Amino acid sequence: MSAVTSVGSPAAARTFSLRSLARHRSLGKLLLLAVAAAVLVPFANAQWSSGTWPGALTVDVSEPLGTASDWIIDNRDTHPLFLYFFGHISNAVVVSVRAVYLVLLALGWAGVTAVAGLIAWRVAGLRLALSSAASMALCGVLGMWVPTMQTLALMVVAVLASVALGGLLGLAAGLSDRTYRALRPVLDTMQVLPAFAYLLPVVLVFGIGVPAAVLATVVYAAPPMTRLTALGLRHADGGVMEAVASLGATGRQRLLTARLPLARKELLLGVNQTIMMALSMAVIASMIGAGGLGDRVYQALSSVDVGAALTAGIPIVLLAVVLDRVTAAAGEKLGAEPTGPEALRGWRGWGLAAVAAAAVALAGRFTGSLTWPESWTYAIAEPVNTAKDWMVDHLYTGVPVVGGTADWAAHFTRWVLDPVRSGLLGLPWWGVLLIVAALAWVIGTWQTALTAVLSMAAIGVLGVWKPSMDTLSQVLAAVAVTLVLGFLIGIAAARSARVERMLRPVLDVFQTMPQFVYLIPVVALFAVGRAPAVAAAVVYALPAVVRITTQGLKQVDPAALESARSMGATTVQQLRRVQLPLARPALLLAVNQGVVLVLAVVIIGGLVGGGALGYDVVAGLARGELATGLVAGAAIVCLGLVLDRVTQPTARRERKES
């Protein structure tokens, strides 16, 4: 800030005093922790000199969990709770998914393709309409039409249920402060939970199959709708609300005529985020019987058939990109008054689109082929596997000077992953708790520190300290790589409009790809192991870090930059003394999002040899060892809470430092 503000000015003095106070506050916290450590560490070292979590402080929950799961499994078909509550929910889900699937089959490939194109045309114009129709057609060309329709049917039901549930909860939270305060910690917790953590509880209650997959997807995808609905309603323009209230409108009239219309963009953004999260979860839910494209990817990964995995992965990406573009375009144009040729975008335009779609569907039925014709498909699995074999032969190892991908994976494992894991396991368990407490308290409040410490201690109590430290080592390594690359790329994009334009389509595609799909290229390049799991996590989290960093740096006050330039500051000085300090909240958000996203994929990396907690969850699902999987899932939840608390300052602390 010295390059922007005169040192002797009152503003500079206030800024200096506030920052000094903030530093002193953090220093005071550290001093208190140092005093506490000086008292407690000798006692802890005398009692528990070993680094690992002591067995005397663990609680064996596998037996009660096994007993509970056995009771649920034995009574799923007879107990009234399952027969008259969960049973009806399960039946409703099955009937709904089957009905949507039959409608899609009745429309035929021509009708579905036409509907996709016409909806995109109505919402966003001709270019996106052509892209949407071409994407649906490509799913058929790849021979994935039926699995795509299965995934789409599950998606339709899950998204409608998620939007309804999330909208109702968001409505309650938006209109009631008490409900908002009660839901906020629940939503915060659910935001940091990896997708795998949602699978085991629903499997325990509903068993393997479509109902469990749909309900896991709903639980995973509803929170963003809830959060954004509440945000839109609570931040409605106060002047408009006062004007409506002054006219004598009732609470219901104010909601319908003012609050909801003012929050329409947040509502549609919630729908967009719900769709993307539902698609991601619907693919992962293939492990519990969802079927469709995710099942094809999962089966191919299990046999390390990269060609088959990519054949099913491409339609997933196409669906994600189309759904994201259409809903995003609808959000941008929502509320705009159509003029000129765009007048067709009213009810007349919808009617014309419906008639055109019906005509195309009927024409397709007359051809006698409702599914994509077999003669129009092209199998890419064999050429992809041939290319993969060539890469293994020529790039996997033995490449002069740079080495092969297997060499890189081995070096990264030996020089980064192994030392970090050994360091975490070598630390005394109470030392890890002390570090967590220090980080969480310095960056937040004593409440966040207490939550983080209790969550980390719960991991030890559950008896999974060692696999949790293994998972944590992978997360820390992946986050370090992600932040270094993300900050550098984000800075470059913020400084150069050309770089940003080049990166935008790449980031858009990568940000819409479900987590499962990232495992395909890493298996092709690195085979299986911890390094491929880390690589997939880096690629998955990198777009969010780059985008948030770029946006934060670009939103820095131009007057501050101009003042720094007028005082002769170089580009590096402007970045270091002006942009980075002023973009601190965005950078901290990038760190937090990077940690959460990395954890999600590191857990899924259990499918490709990542081991640790991810392997325990996969083994629990695959072998029916629900107690093992549930304990690992609980540890994942605790680890997610710890990582979130030590990387995201609380709103109260942000206000103190601003």
KETIKOL-51691 format. One record per residue (C-alpha): residue in one letter; x, y negated, z negated. Coordinates in steps of 0.25 Angstrom, whole numbers, padded with zeros to 4 digits, always signed. Each point is the difference from the previous one (the first is absolute). Layout:
# residues N
AXYZ ...
This chain:
# residues 658
M+0000+0000+0000 S+0012-0009-0001 A+0000-0002+0015 V-0014-0005+0000 T-0002-0008-0013 S+0010-0011-0006 V+0006+0005-0013 G-0004-0012-0008 S-0015-0001+0005 P-0011+0003-0010 A-0005+0012+0009 A+0014+0006+0000 A+0001-0001-0016 R-0014+0006-0001 T+0004+0012+0009 F+0013+0002-0007 S-0006+0000-0014 L-0011+0009+0005 R+0010+0010+0006 S+0009-0001-0013 L-0012+0003-0008 A-0003+0012+0008 R+0014+0005-0001 H+0000-0003-0015 R-0013+0008-0001 S+0006+0012+0007 L+0013-0001-0008 G-0008+0000-0012 K-0007+0013+0004 L+0013+0006+0003 L+0006-0004-0013 L-0012+0006-0008 L+0002+0013+0008 A+0015+0000-0003 V-0003-0001-0015 A-0010+0011+0001 A+0009+0008+0008 A+0012-0002-0010 V-0010+0005-0011 L-0006+0012+0008 V+0011+0005+0009 P+0009+0006-0011 F-0012+0007-0006 A-0005+0005+0013 N+0014+0005+0004 A+0002+0007-0013 Q-0014+0007+0001 W+0001+0003+0015 S+0014-0001+0006 S-0004+0008+0012 G-0005-0008+0012 T-0012+0008+0004 W-0013-0001-0006 P-0001+0008-0013 G-0008+0013+0000 A-0006-0004-0014 L-0006-0012+0006 T-0007+0007+0011 V-0015+0005+0001 D-0003+0012+0008 V-0013-0004+0007 S+0001+0011+0010 E-0008+0010-0009 P-0012-0009-0003 L+0000-0006+0015 G+0000+0015+0005 T-0011+0003-0010 A-0008-0012+0005 S+0002+0003+0014 D-0004+0014-0001 W-0012-0004-0007 I-0004-0009+0011 I+0003+0010+0011 D-0008+0011-0008 N-0012-0010-0002 R+0000-0007+0014 D-0011+0009+0005 T-0009+0001-0013 H+0001-0012-0009 P-0011-0010+0001 L+0010-0012+0001 F+0006+0006+0013 L-0013+0006+0005 Y-0009-0013-0001 F+0011-0011+0000 F+0013+0004+0007 G-0007+0010+0009 H-0010-0010+0005 I+0012-0010+0003 S+0007+0011+0007 N-0012+0004+0008 A-0003-0014+0004 V+0015-0002+0005 V-0001+0013+0008 V-0013-0004+0007 S+0005-0014+0003 V+0013+0004+0006 R-0007+0011+0008 A-0010-0010+0005 V+0010-0010+0004 Y+0008+0011+0007 L-0012+0005+0008 V-0003-0014+0004 L+0014-0002+0005 L-0001+0013+0008 A-0013-0003+0005 L+0005-0013+0006 G+0011+0008+0007 W+0014-0005+0003 A-0005-0010+0010 G-0010-0006-0010 V+0009-0001-0011 T+0011-0007+0009 A-0011-0009+0005 V-0005-0004-0014 A+0015-0003-0005 G+0002-0009+0012 L-0013-0007+0000 I+0001-0003-0015 A+0014-0005+0001 W-0005-0009+0012 R-0011-0005-0008 V+0009-0004-0012 A+0013-0004+0007 G-0001+0000+0015 L+0004+0007+0012 R+0015+0003-0003 L-0003+0007-0013 A-0012+0007+0006 L+0009+0006+0011 S+0011+0004-0011 S-0011+0007-0009 A-0006+0008+0012 A+0014+0004+0005 S+0004+0004-0014 M-0012+0009-0002 A+0003+0006+0014 L+0014+0002-0004 C-0004+0009-0012 G-0007+0009+0010 V+0011+0000+0010 L+0009+0005-0012 G-0010+0012-0002 M-0004-0006-0014 W-0015-0004+0003 V-0007+0009-0009 P+0010-0002-0012 T-0001-0015+0003 M-0015+0001-0001 Q+0001+0008-0013 T+0009-0011-0006 L-0009-0011+0005 A-0013+0006-0006 L+0007+0002-0014 M+0005-0015+0002 V-0014-0005+0003 V-0006+0006-0012 A+0011-0003-0010 V+0001-0015+0005 L-0015-0002-0001 A+0000+0006-0014 S+0013-0008-0004 V-0006-0013+0005 A-0013+0002-0007 L+0007+0004-0013 G+0011-0011+0000 G-0010-0010+0005 L-0009+0002-0012 L+0011+0001-0010 G+0006-0013+0006 L-0014-0007-0001 A-0001+0003-0014 A+0015-0004-0003 G-0003-0013+0008 L-0012-0004-0007 S+0004+0004-0015 D+0013-0004-0007 R-0002+0012-0009 T-0001+0010+0011 Y+0012-0006+0007 R+0009+0001-0012 A-0004+0014-0002 L+0002+0004+0014 R+0013-0007+0002 P+0010+0009-0007 V-0007+0012+0006 L+0002-0006+0014 D+0014-0004-0003 T+0003+0015-0005 M-0007+0006+0013 Q+0008-0009+0009 V+0014+0006-0005 L-0005+0014+0001 P+0006+0008+0011 A-0011+0007+0009 F+0005+0014-0005 A-0005-0003-0014 Y-0015-0001+0005 L+0000+0014+0006 L+0001+0009-0012 P-0011-0005-0009 V-0010+0001+0012 V+0005+0014+0004 L-0003+0004-0015 V-0014-0004+0001 F-0004+0002+0014 G+0010+0010+0005 I+0007+0001+0013 G-0009-0006+0011 V-0006-0012+0007 P-0007-0005-0013 A+0013-0001-0007 A+0007-0007+0011 V-0011-0010+0002 L-0001-0003-0015 A+0015-0002-0001 T+0000-0009+0011 V-0011-0008-0006 V+0007-0002-0013 Y+0012-0004+0007 A-0006-0010+0010 A-0010-0007-0008 P+0009-0008-0009 P+0004-0010+0011 M-0015-0002+0003 T-0003-0003-0015 R+0012-0009-0002 L-0002-0009+0013 T-0015+0000-0002 A+0002-0006-0014 L+0010-0009+0005 G-0009-0006+0010 L-0012-0002-0009 R+0009-0006-0011 H+0007-0010+0009 A-0013-0005+0007 D+0001-0015+0002 G-0005-0007-0013 G-0006-0012+0007 V-0009+0009+0009 M-0004+0008-0012 E-0004-0013-0008 A-0007-0005+0012 V-0008+0013+0002 A-0003+0000-0015 S-0005-0014+0000 L-0010+0003+0010 G-0007+0010-0010 A+0005+0013+0006 T-0001+0012-0008 G+0012+0009-0003 R-0004+0010+0011 Q-0002-0011+0010 R+0014-0006-0004 L+0006+0014+0002 L-0007+0002+0014 T+0001-0014+0006 A+0013-0005-0006 R+0010+0010-0007 L-0001+0011+0010 P+0001-0009+0012 L+0012-0007-0006 A+0007+0013-0003 R-0003+0007+0014 K+0015-0001+0004 E+0004+0007-0013 L-0011+0010+0002 L+0005+0004+0014 L+0014+0000-0005 G-0004+0010-0010 V-0007+0009+0010 N+0013-0001+0009 Q+0009+0004-0012 T-0010+0011-0004 I+0000+0006+0014 M+0015+0000+0000 M+0002+0007-0013 A-0012+0010+0003 L+0007+0004+0012 S+0014+0002-0007 M-0007+0008-0011 A-0009+0008+0009 V+0013+0005+0007 I+0007+0003-0013 A-0013+0007-0005 S+0002+0011+0011 M+0008+0007-0011 I-0013+0002-0007 G-0009+0005+0012 A-0003-0013+0007 G+0003+0006+0014 G+0002-0009+0012 L+0013-0006+0004 G+0006+0000-0014 D-0001+0015+0000 R+0007+0001+0013 V+0011-0009-0005 Y+0001+0008-0013 Q+0001+0013+0007 A+0010-0004+0010 L+0009-0006-0011 S-0001+0013-0008 S+0006+0007+0011 V+0009-0012+0004 D-0007+0000+0014 V+0003-0015+0003 G-0006+0001+0014 A-0014+0004-0006 A+0001-0010-0011 L+0003-0011+0009 T-0012+0005+0009 A-0009-0002-0012 G+0007-0012-0005 I-0002-0009+0012 P-0015+0000-0001 I+0001-0003-0014 V+0008-0013+0003 L-0009-0003+0012 L-0012+0001-0009 A+0006-0009-0011 V+0005-0011+0010 V-0014+0000+0007 L-0008-0001-0013 D+0010-0010-0006 R-0001-0009+0012 V-0015+0000+0001 T-0003-0003-0014 A+0011-0011-0001 A-0006-0006+0013 A-0014+0000-0006 G+0005-0007-0013 E+0007-0011+0008 K-0012-0003+0009 L-0011+0002-0011 G-0009-0012-0001 A+0005-0006+0013 E-0011-0006+0008 P+0001+0007+0014 T+0000-0010+0012 G+0000+0001+0015 P+0002+0014+0005 E+0002+0005-0014 A-0015-0003-0002 L-0001+0015+0004 R+0006+0003-0014 G-0014-0001-0007 W-0011+0010-0001 R-0001+0000+0015 G+0014+0005+0001 W-0002+0011-0010 G-0012+0005+0008 L+0008+0000+0013 A+0011+0007-0007 A-0009+0011-0006 V-0007+0002+0014 A+0014+0001+0007 A+0005+0010-0010 A-0013+0008+0001 A+0001+0001+0015 V+0015+0004-0001 A-0004+0011-0010 L-0011+0005+0009 A+0009+0000+0012 G+0010+0008-0008 R-0011+0011-0004 F-0004+0002+0014 T+0014+0004+0003 G-0002+0011-0009 S+0013-0002-0009 L-0002-0007-0013 T+0014+0003-0005 W+0012-0005+0007 P+0002+0009+0013 E+0012+0010-0002 S+0005-0003+0014 W+0002-0015-0004 T+0010+0003-0012 Y+0015-0001+0000 A+0008+0008-0011 I+0012-0008-0005 A+0004+0010-0011 E+0009+0008+0009 P+0008-0012+0006 V+0000-0007-0014 N+0006+0013-0006 T+0010+0000+0011 A+0004-0014-0002 K+0001+0003-0015 D+0009+0012+0003 W+0009-0008+0008 M+0001-0011-0011 V+0003+0012-0010 D+0011+0005+0010 H+0006-0014+0003 L-0004-0010-0011 Y-0002+0009-0012 T+0015+0002-0003 G+0013-0002+0007 V-0002-0013+0006 P+0014-0007+0002 V+0004-0011-0009 V-0015-0003-0006 G-0003+0014-0004 G-0014+0006+0002 T-0013-0002-0007 A+0003+0013-0009 D+0013-0007-0004 W-0007-0013-0003 A-0010+0008-0009 A+0010+0008-0007 H+0009-0013-0002 F-0012-0007-0006 T-0004+0011-0009 R+0014+0002-0005 W+0004-0015-0002 V-0013-0006-0003 L-0011+0010-0005 D+0008+0009-0008 P+0008-0011-0008 V-0013-0007-0003 R-0007+0012-0004 S+0012+0005-0009 G+0000-0014-0006 L-0014+0000-0004 L+0000+0014-0005 G+0013-0004-0007 L-0006-0012-0008 P-0006+0003-0013 W-0015+0001+0001 W-0001-0011-0010 G+0010-0008+0008 V-0010+0001+0012 L-0011-0005-0009 L+0008-0012-0005 I+0003-0004+0015 V-0014+0001+0004 A-0004-0008-0012 A+0010-0011+0003 L-0004-0001+0015 A-0015+0000-0003 W+0001-0010-0011 V+0009-0010+0007 I-0008+0000+0013 G-0014+0001-0007 T-0005+0000-0014 W+0001+0009-0012 Q-0013+0007+0004 T+0006+0003+0014 A+0012+0005-0007 L-0008+0009-0010 T-0008+0006+0012 A+0013+0003+0007 V+0007+0006-0012 L-0012+0009-0004 S-0002+0004+0015 M+0015+0004+0001 A-0001+0007-0014 A-0012+0008+0005 I+0008+0006+0011 G+0009+0006-0010 V-0011+0005-0009 L-0006+0007+0012 G+0013+0008+0001 V+0004-0005+0014 W+0011-0010-0003 K+0010+0007+0009 P-0008+0000+0013 S-0005-0014-0003 M+0014-0005-0001 D+0003+0007+0014 T-0012-0007+0006 L+0004-0013-0006 S+0014+0001+0006 Q-0006+0002+0014 V-0009-0012-0003 L+0011-0009-0004 A+0009+0004+0011 A-0011-0002+0010 V-0005-0013-0006 A+0015-0006+0001 V+0001+0004+0015 T-0014-0006+0003 L+0003-0013-0007 V+0013-0002+0006 L-0005+0002+0014 G-0014-0006-0003 F+0006-0013-0005 L+0010-0001+0011 I-0010+0002+0011 G-0010-0009-0007 I+0010-0011-0001 A+0003+0002+0015 A-0014+0000+0004 A-0003-0013-0008 R+0012-0007+0006 S-0003+0004+0014 A-0014+0000+0007 R+0005+0009+0011 V+0005+0010-0010 E-0014-0001-0007 R-0007+0002+0014 M+0008+0012+0003 L-0002+0007-0014 R-0015-0003-0001 P-0005+0012+0009 V+0010+0009-0006 L-0004-0004-0014 D-0015+0001+0003 V+0001+0014+0005 F+0009+0005-0011 Q-0009-0007-0011 T-0013+0008+0006 M+0007+0013+0000 P-0005+0010-0011 Q+0011+0005-0009 F-0001+0014+0005 V+0005-0004+0014 Y+0013-0005-0005 L+0005+0014-0004 I+0000+0004+0015 P+0012-0008+0005 V+0008+0003-0013 V-0002+0014+0001 A+0005+0000+0015 L+0012-0009-0004 F+0004+0005-0013 A-0006+0014-0002 V-0005+0001-0015 G+0005-0005-0013 R+0000-0012-0009 A+0007-0009+0010 P-0011+0002+0011 A-0011-0003-0011 V+0008-0013-0004 A+0001-0004+0015 A-0015+0002+0002 A-0003-0009-0012 V+0009-0011+0005 V-0006+0000+0014 Y-0014+0000-0007 A+0003-0011-0010 L+0009-0009+0009 P-0012-0007+0009 A-0007-0005-0013 V+0013-0006-0006 V+0004-0006+0013 R-0014-0006+0002 I-0001-0006-0014 T+0014-0005+0000 T-0002-0007+0014 Q-0013-0006-0005 G+0005-0005-0013 L+0012-0007+0006 K-0008-0006+0011 Q-0010-0006-0010 V+0011-0008-0007 D-0003-0015+0000 P+0006-0006+0013 A+0003-0013-0008 A+0009+0007-0009 L+0008+0006+0012 E+0000-0013+0007 S+0006-0007-0012 A+0011+0011-0001 R+0003-0002+0014 S+0001-0015-0001 M+0010+0002-0012 G+0009+0008+0009 A-0003+0014-0005 T+0004+0011+0009 T-0009+0011+0004 V+0005+0010-0011 Q-0001-0011-0010 Q-0015-0003+0004 L-0003+0015-0001 R+0007+0002-0013 R-0004-0013-0007 V-0013-0003+0005 Q-0008+0011+0008 L+0004+0012-0009 P-0003-0007-0013 L-0013-0006+0005 A-0004+0013+0006 R+0002+0008-0013 P-0014+0004-0002 A-0001+0006+0014 L+0013+0007-0002 L-0004+0006-0013 L-0013+0005+0006 A+0009+0006+0011 V+0008+0008-0010 N-0013+0004-0007 Q-0006+0005+0013 G+0012+0007+0004 V+0001+0008-0013 V-0014+0004+0001 L+0000+0004+0015 V+0014+0007-0002 L-0006+0008-0012 A-0012+0005+0009 V+0009+0006+0011 V+0011+0005-0009 I-0011+0009-0007 I-0005+0004+0014 G+0014+0004+0003 G-0002+0012-0009 L-0005+0006+0013 V+0013-0002+0007 G+0010+0005-0011 G-0001-0013-0009 G-0002+0009-0012 A-0002-0006-0014 L-0015-0004-0003 G-0004+0000+0014 Y+0004+0015+0001 D-0008+0003-0013 V-0013-0006+0006 V+0002+0007+0013 A+0002+0013-0007 G-0012-0002-0009 L-0009-0002+0012 A+0006+0011+0008 R+0000+0011-0010 G-0012-0004-0009 E+0009-0004-0012 L-0009-0012-0003 A+0007-0002-0014 T+0014-0002+0006 G-0006-0009+0011 L-0008-0008-0010 V+0012-0002-0010 A+0008-0005+0012 G-0011-0009+0005 A-0001-0006-0014 A+0015-0002+0000 I-0001-0007+0014 V-0011-0009-0006 C+0009-0004-0012 L+0012-0002+0009 G-0008-0009+0009 L-0005-0008-0011 V+0014-0002-0005 L+0006-0004+0013 D-0012-0010+0002 R+0002-0006-0014 V+0015-0002+0002 T-0001-0007+0014 Q-0012-0009-0001 P-0001-0012-0009 T-0013-0002-0007 A-0009-0012+0004 R+0003-0006-0014 R+0015+0000+0002 E-0001-0006+0014 R-0009-0011-0005 K+0011-0003-0011 E+0011+0000+0010 S-0007-0009+0010 
